[in-house]
Amino acid sequence: MAAGIRERRAAVILVLSGLAGVWSGCDAGRPVPPPPASATATLPAGDELRALLDGTLDEAYTRRLNLTDHAAWQVLHGVLAFGREFRVEKDGQPVLAIDYLLAGGAMKGWTMEAGDRGLRAVVEPGTKTGQGHPDQWLALLAQCGVKPDEQLRVGERTFAMSDYVSQVQWDLPRNVAREYSWTLVGLTTYLPTTVRWPAMDGKEWGIERLMEIELEQDLNTSACGGAHRLMGLAVTLNRHLLQEGKLEGVWARADQRIRAAVDVTRSMQNPDGTFSTRFFSGQPGTSADLAQNLTATGHILEFLLMALTDEQLREPWIARAVVALCDILHTTRDLSLECGAVYHACHALVLYRERMFGPRSYAQPMTPETNRKP
């Protein structure tokens, strides 16, 4: 059984390892009515579905954040979706966001400091400006392919990405909220799932211990309905199995949690293809405010892309969710929406596009036509 799961999950990690405000303002926008149910009645397939995905993602990519009005929280969500190709405007000119930050560029909310073991990202919970969750920046940099020997400049000092990883390992006891969703995604990009190390409390820590802590948490009281916890569990389990790990103990429990979440997601899917705004609670939910539907469906589909096999992703219920997301993003293209919702949805679509049709570039020449302003 474990070998079969390992083989199926391999495709997920191959995609993840290769990827790396305002919608116009990434502020909360005004509620807009949902599209008619007929909008997703006939599902596109093949070239038509690929064209829908590419058109939706191109439309999202050409919207530009800028360093005057936006902060790291907004910009790095864009990086989550489009990786190192994501651009941000500085003084009216486009720059590659990650390259700019690694070179020491200034950005509101990108607050880094030297630690006693390397480089630390300061947590600024609840601000929607800086790092809102422990190790959120680590996970985002890891997912867009920053290598362990790449350099990060902070003031007059230069650190390696591995220095950032070392500080995160040392600082684990500082995470009093015991929120290790992003920690797992980041650390297992650079370390095997069997690794153990001493932390600042003098105790031994490891990936399995972080998984145990995550499995103790209540999804319904967690960020974004528990979607981030499930993503952390799924990504880490995938990597464990690819490293010939056994599906037993904490790993078997994680697999059960993931499977249960997939089952409840499918059973609570709305008629228009969106997923329940009550996330994984086992209760149906939808909203007249498309921003809420976008948040739930984008986050949940993102989790599913990390949990399902290629064969499962070809099932009609997934295509219905994909089409629903494309519809919402297109309908709200000129409205203010929260950046986390927008770019998590885009990340899900990028992952789906790559799994089903292969990778593509989203970078385009910067012209007045392709660099549309809100």
C-alpha positions as CSV (number, residue, x, y, z in Angstrom):
1,M,0.0,0.0,0.0
2,A,2.8,2.5,1.0
3,A,4.6,1.9,-2.3
4,G,1.5,2.8,-4.3
5,I,0.9,5.9,-2.3
6,R,4.6,6.8,-2.7
7,E,4.4,6.5,-6.4
8,R,1.2,8.6,-6.7
9,R,2.5,11.3,-4.4
10,A,5.8,11.6,-6.3
11,A,4.0,13.7,-9.0
12,V,2.9,16.2,-6.4
13,I,6.4,16.8,-5.1
14,L,8.0,17.0,-8.6
15,V,5.6,19.9,-9.3
16,L,6.1,21.6,-5.9
17,S,9.9,21.4,-6.1
18,G,9.8,23.1,-9.5
19,L,7.7,26.1,-8.5
20,A,8.6,28.1,-6.5
21,G,-2.3,45.0,-0.5
22,V,-4.7,45.1,-3.4
23,W,-6.2,42.9,-6.1
24,S,-6.2,46.2,-7.5
25,G,-5.6,47.1,-3.8
26,C,-5.7,43.7,-2.0
27,D,-8.1,45.3,0.4
28,A,-11.4,43.8,1.4
29,G,-13.7,44.4,-1.6
30,R,-17.4,45.0,-1.7
31,P,-19.6,41.9,-2.0
32,V,-20.5,40.9,-5.6
33,P,-23.2,38.5,-6.6
34,P,-22.2,34.9,-7.5
35,P,-22.3,33.8,-11.2
36,P,-25.3,31.9,-12.4
37,A,-25.2,28.1,-11.8
38,S,-25.2,27.6,-15.5
39,A,-21.7,29.1,-15.7
40,T,-20.2,25.8,-14.8
41,A,-22.8,23.5,-16.1
42,T,-20.8,22.4,-19.1
43,L,-17.2,21.6,-18.2
44,P,-14.4,22.4,-20.7
45,A,-11.8,19.8,-21.3
46,G,-8.5,19.4,-23.1
47,D,-7.3,22.4,-25.0
48,E,-10.4,24.4,-24.0
49,L,-9.6,23.9,-20.3
50,R,-6.0,24.7,-20.8
51,A,-6.9,27.9,-22.6
52,L,-9.2,28.9,-19.8
53,L,-6.5,28.3,-17.2
54,D,-3.9,30.2,-19.2
55,G,-6.2,33.1,-19.8
56,T,-7.1,33.4,-16.2
57,L,-3.6,33.2,-14.9
58,D,-2.3,35.6,-17.5
59,E,-5.0,38.1,-16.5
60,A,-3.9,37.7,-12.8
61,Y,-0.2,37.9,-13.6
62,T,-0.4,41.2,-15.5
63,R,-1.9,43.0,-12.5
64,R,1.0,44.7,-10.7
65,L,1.7,45.3,-7.0
66,N,4.0,48.2,-6.1
67,L,6.4,49.0,-3.3
68,T,4.6,52.2,-2.4
69,D,1.1,50.8,-1.8
70,H,1.9,47.2,-1.0
71,A,4.0,45.3,1.6
72,A,5.8,42.0,1.9
73,W,2.6,40.2,2.9
74,Q,0.9,41.0,-0.4
75,V,4.0,40.7,-2.6
76,L,5.1,37.3,-1.2
77,H,1.6,35.9,-1.8
78,G,2.1,36.8,-5.5
79,V,5.5,35.0,-5.3
80,L,3.7,31.9,-4.0
81,A,1.5,31.8,-7.1
82,F,4.0,32.8,-9.8
83,G,7.4,32.0,-8.2
84,R,10.5,33.9,-9.2
85,E,8.8,35.3,-12.3
86,F,6.6,37.5,-10.1
87,R,7.3,41.2,-10.6
88,V,6.6,44.2,-8.4
89,E,6.9,47.8,-9.4
90,K,9.6,50.0,-7.8
91,D,9.5,53.6,-8.8
92,G,7.4,52.7,-11.8
93,Q,9.7,50.0,-13.1
94,P,9.2,46.3,-12.8
95,V,11.6,44.2,-10.7
96,L,11.7,40.5,-9.9
97,A,10.4,40.4,-6.4
98,I,12.5,37.6,-5.0
99,D,15.7,38.7,-6.6
100,Y,15.1,42.2,-5.3
101,L,14.6,40.9,-1.7
102,L,17.6,38.6,-1.8
103,A,19.8,41.5,-2.9
104,G,18.8,43.5,0.1
105,G,16.0,45.5,-1.3
106,A,13.8,47.4,1.1
107,M,10.1,46.4,1.4
108,K,7.5,47.2,4.1
109,G,7.0,44.1,6.2
110,W,10.2,42.3,5.1
111,T,11.7,42.5,8.6
112,M,14.8,40.3,9.0
113,E,17.4,40.3,11.7
114,A,20.5,38.4,12.7
115,G,19.9,35.6,15.2
116,D,22.3,33.6,17.3
117,R,22.3,30.8,14.8
118,G,21.8,32.6,11.5
119,L,19.0,34.8,10.0
120,R,15.6,35.3,11.6
121,A,12.4,36.7,10.0
122,V,10.4,38.7,12.5
123,V,6.8,37.6,13.0
124,E,4.2,40.4,12.8
125,P,0.9,38.6,13.5
126,G,-2.3,40.1,12.3
127,T,-0.7,43.1,10.4
128,K,-1.3,41.9,6.8
129,T,2.0,43.8,6.2
130,G,4.8,41.5,7.5
131,Q,5.2,37.8,8.2
132,G,1.9,36.9,9.7
133,H,2.7,33.3,10.8
134,P,5.8,31.7,12.1
135,D,8.1,30.6,9.2
136,Q,5.7,31.8,6.5
137,W,8.6,33.5,4.7
138,L,10.7,30.4,4.9
139,A,7.9,28.3,3.3
140,L,7.4,30.9,0.5
141,L,11.1,31.2,-0.4
142,A,11.4,27.4,-0.3
143,Q,8.4,26.9,-2.6
144,C,9.8,29.3,-5.2
145,G,13.1,27.4,-5.4
146,V,15.6,29.4,-3.4
147,K,18.6,27.1,-3.0
148,P,20.4,26.6,0.4
149,D,23.5,28.3,-0.8
150,E,21.8,31.4,-2.3
151,Q,22.6,34.6,-0.6
152,L,20.3,36.9,1.4
153,R,21.6,40.4,2.1
154,V,20.3,42.2,5.2
155,G,21.7,45.6,5.8
156,E,25.5,45.3,5.6
157,R,25.5,41.5,6.2
158,T,25.1,38.6,3.9
159,F,23.6,35.3,4.9
160,A,23.0,32.0,3.1
161,M,19.6,30.5,2.9
162,S,21.0,27.6,5.0
163,D,21.6,30.2,7.7
164,Y,17.9,31.0,7.7
165,V,17.0,27.3,8.0
166,S,19.4,26.9,10.9
167,Q,17.9,29.8,12.8
168,V,14.4,28.4,12.2
169,Q,15.5,25.0,13.7
170,W,17.0,26.7,16.8
171,D,13.9,29.0,17.3
172,L,11.2,26.3,17.2
173,P,10.4,26.7,21.0
174,R,9.7,30.4,20.3
175,N,6.6,29.4,18.4
176,V,4.2,29.6,21.4
177,A,1.1,29.2,19.2
178,R,2.5,25.8,18.1
179,E,1.7,26.6,14.5
180,Y,4.2,24.6,12.4
181,S,2.3,24.4,9.1
182,W,4.8,26.7,7.2
183,T,7.7,25.4,9.2
184,L,7.1,21.9,7.9
185,V,6.9,23.0,4.3
186,G,10.1,25.1,4.6
187,L,12.3,22.7,6.5
188,T,11.5,19.6,4.5
189,T,12.5,21.4,1.4
190,Y,16.0,21.4,2.7
191,L,16.2,18.6,5.2
192,P,15.2,14.9,5.2
193,T,12.1,14.0,7.2
194,T,14.3,11.8,9.5
195,V,16.5,14.6,10.7
196,R,16.8,15.6,14.4
197,W,18.5,18.5,16.0
198,P,18.8,20.4,19.4
199,A,16.8,23.6,19.7
200,M,17.1,26.6,22.1
201,D,15.2,24.8,24.9
202,G,17.9,22.1,25.1
203,K,15.5,19.5,23.8
204,E,15.7,17.3,20.7
205,W,13.4,18.3,17.9
206,G,12.6,16.7,14.5
207,I,10.1,16.6,11.7
208,E,8.1,13.8,13.3
209,R,7.7,15.9,16.5
210,L,6.4,18.8,14.4
211,M,3.9,16.4,12.6
212,E,2.7,15.2,16.0
213,I,2.1,18.7,17.2
214,E,0.2,19.6,14.0
215,L,-2.0,16.5,14.3
216,E,-3.0,17.7,17.8
217,Q,-4.5,20.9,16.5
218,D,-8.1,21.7,15.7
219,L,-8.6,22.4,12.0
220,N,-11.7,24.4,12.6
221,T,-9.9,27.0,14.8
222,S,-6.8,27.2,12.6
223,A,-5.9,29.7,9.9
224,C,-8.0,29.5,6.8
225,G,-10.2,26.8,8.1
226,G,-7.2,24.4,8.7
227,A,-6.2,24.4,5.0
228,H,-2.6,25.5,5.8
229,R,-2.2,22.7,8.4
230,L,-3.4,20.2,5.9
231,M,-1.0,21.5,3.3
232,G,1.9,21.2,5.7
233,L,0.9,17.6,6.5
234,A,0.4,16.6,2.9
235,V,3.7,18.1,1.6
236,T,5.6,16.6,4.5
237,L,4.0,13.2,4.1
238,N,4.7,13.2,0.3
239,R,8.4,13.9,1.0
240,H,8.6,11.3,3.7
241,L,7.3,8.6,1.3
242,L,9.5,9.7,-1.5
243,Q,12.5,9.3,0.9
244,E,11.4,5.6,1.4
245,G,9.7,6.4,4.7
246,K,7.2,4.0,6.1
247,L,3.4,4.7,6.3
248,E,3.2,4.0,10.0
249,G,2.8,5.8,13.3
250,V,2.5,9.6,12.9
251,W,2.7,9.2,9.1
252,A,-0.2,6.8,9.0
253,R,-2.2,9.2,11.2
254,A,-1.4,12.1,8.9
255,D,-2.5,10.1,5.9
256,Q,-5.8,9.4,7.6
257,R,-6.3,13.1,8.4
258,I,-5.6,14.0,4.8
259,R,-8.0,11.3,3.4
260,A,-10.8,12.4,5.7
261,A,-10.4,16.0,4.7
262,V,-10.5,15.1,1.0
263,D,-13.7,13.1,1.6
264,V,-15.5,15.9,3.5
265,T,-14.4,18.4,0.9
266,R,-16.0,16.4,-1.9
267,S,-19.2,15.7,0.0
268,M,-19.7,19.4,0.8
269,Q,-19.0,20.8,-2.6
270,N,-21.5,23.4,-3.7
271,P,-23.6,23.0,-6.9
272,D,-21.6,25.8,-8.6
273,G,-18.3,23.9,-8.1
274,T,-17.0,26.0,-5.2
275,F,-16.1,24.3,-1.9
276,S,-17.7,25.0,1.4
277,T,-17.0,28.3,3.1
278,R,-17.0,26.3,6.3
279,F,-13.9,24.5,5.0
280,F,-13.5,21.0,6.6
281,S,-16.1,21.2,9.3
282,G,-18.4,18.8,7.5
283,Q,-21.0,21.6,7.0
284,P,-22.1,23.1,3.7
285,G,-21.5,26.8,3.1
286,T,-21.5,29.4,0.4
287,S,-21.7,33.2,0.3
288,A,-23.1,36.0,-1.8
289,D,-19.7,37.6,-1.4
290,L,-17.4,36.1,-4.0
291,A,-14.4,37.0,-1.9
292,Q,-15.4,34.4,0.7
293,N,-16.0,31.7,-2.0
294,L,-12.6,32.6,-3.5
295,T,-10.8,32.2,-0.2
296,A,-12.3,28.9,0.7
297,T,-12.2,27.3,-2.8
298,G,-8.7,28.6,-3.5
299,H,-7.2,27.3,-0.3
300,I,-9.0,24.0,-0.4
301,L,-8.1,23.3,-4.0
302,E,-4.5,24.2,-3.2
303,F,-4.5,21.5,-0.5
304,L,-6.1,19.0,-2.9
305,L,-3.3,19.6,-5.4
306,M,-0.9,18.5,-2.7
307,A,-3.0,15.5,-1.7
308,L,-4.5,13.9,-4.8
309,T,-3.0,11.7,-7.5
310,D,-3.0,12.7,-11.2
311,E,-5.9,10.3,-11.8
312,Q,-8.0,11.8,-9.0
313,L,-7.3,15.3,-10.3
314,R,-8.9,14.3,-13.6
315,E,-12.3,13.6,-11.9
316,P,-15.1,16.0,-12.8
317,W,-15.6,17.4,-9.3
318,I,-12.1,18.8,-9.4
319,A,-12.6,20.3,-12.9
320,R,-15.8,21.9,-11.6
321,A,-13.8,23.6,-8.8
322,V,-11.2,24.8,-11.3
323,V,-13.7,26.3,-13.6
324,A,-15.5,28.0,-10.6
325,L,-12.2,29.6,-9.5
326,C,-11.5,30.8,-13.0
327,D,-15.0,32.3,-13.2
328,I,-14.6,34.1,-9.9
329,L,-11.2,35.5,-10.7
330,H,-12.4,36.8,-14.1
331,T,-15.6,38.2,-12.6
332,T,-13.7,40.1,-9.9
333,R,-10.8,41.2,-12.1
334,D,-11.5,44.9,-11.6
335,L,-12.6,44.7,-7.9
336,S,-10.6,45.0,-4.7
337,L,-9.9,41.7,-3.1
338,E,-7.6,40.4,-0.4
339,C,-4.3,39.3,-1.8
340,G,-4.1,36.1,0.2
341,A,-7.3,34.8,-1.3
342,V,-6.4,35.9,-4.9
343,Y,-2.9,34.4,-4.9
344,H,-3.7,31.2,-3.1
345,A,-6.4,30.6,-5.8
346,C,-3.8,31.4,-8.5
347,H,-1.3,29.1,-6.9
348,A,-3.9,26.3,-7.0
349,L,-4.5,26.9,-10.6
350,V,-0.8,27.1,-11.5
351,L,-0.3,23.7,-9.7
352,Y,-3.3,22.2,-11.5
353,R,-2.2,23.5,-14.9
354,E,1.3,22.0,-14.4
355,R,0.0,18.7,-13.2
356,M,-2.5,18.3,-16.0
357,F,-0.8,20.1,-19.0
358,G,2.8,20.7,-18.0
359,P,4.7,23.8,-17.0
360,R,4.7,27.2,-18.7
361,S,6.1,30.7,-18.1
362,Y,3.9,33.6,-17.1
363,A,6.5,36.3,-17.6
364,Q,5.6,38.7,-20.4
365,P,7.3,41.8,-21.9
366,M,6.6,44.9,-19.8
367,T,4.5,47.1,-22.1
368,P,1.5,49.3,-21.4
369,E,-0.7,46.5,-22.8
370,T,0.7,43.8,-20.6
371,N,1.3,45.8,-17.4
372,R,-2.3,46.9,-16.7
373,K,-2.9,49.3,-13.8
374,P,-5.9,48.9,-11.5
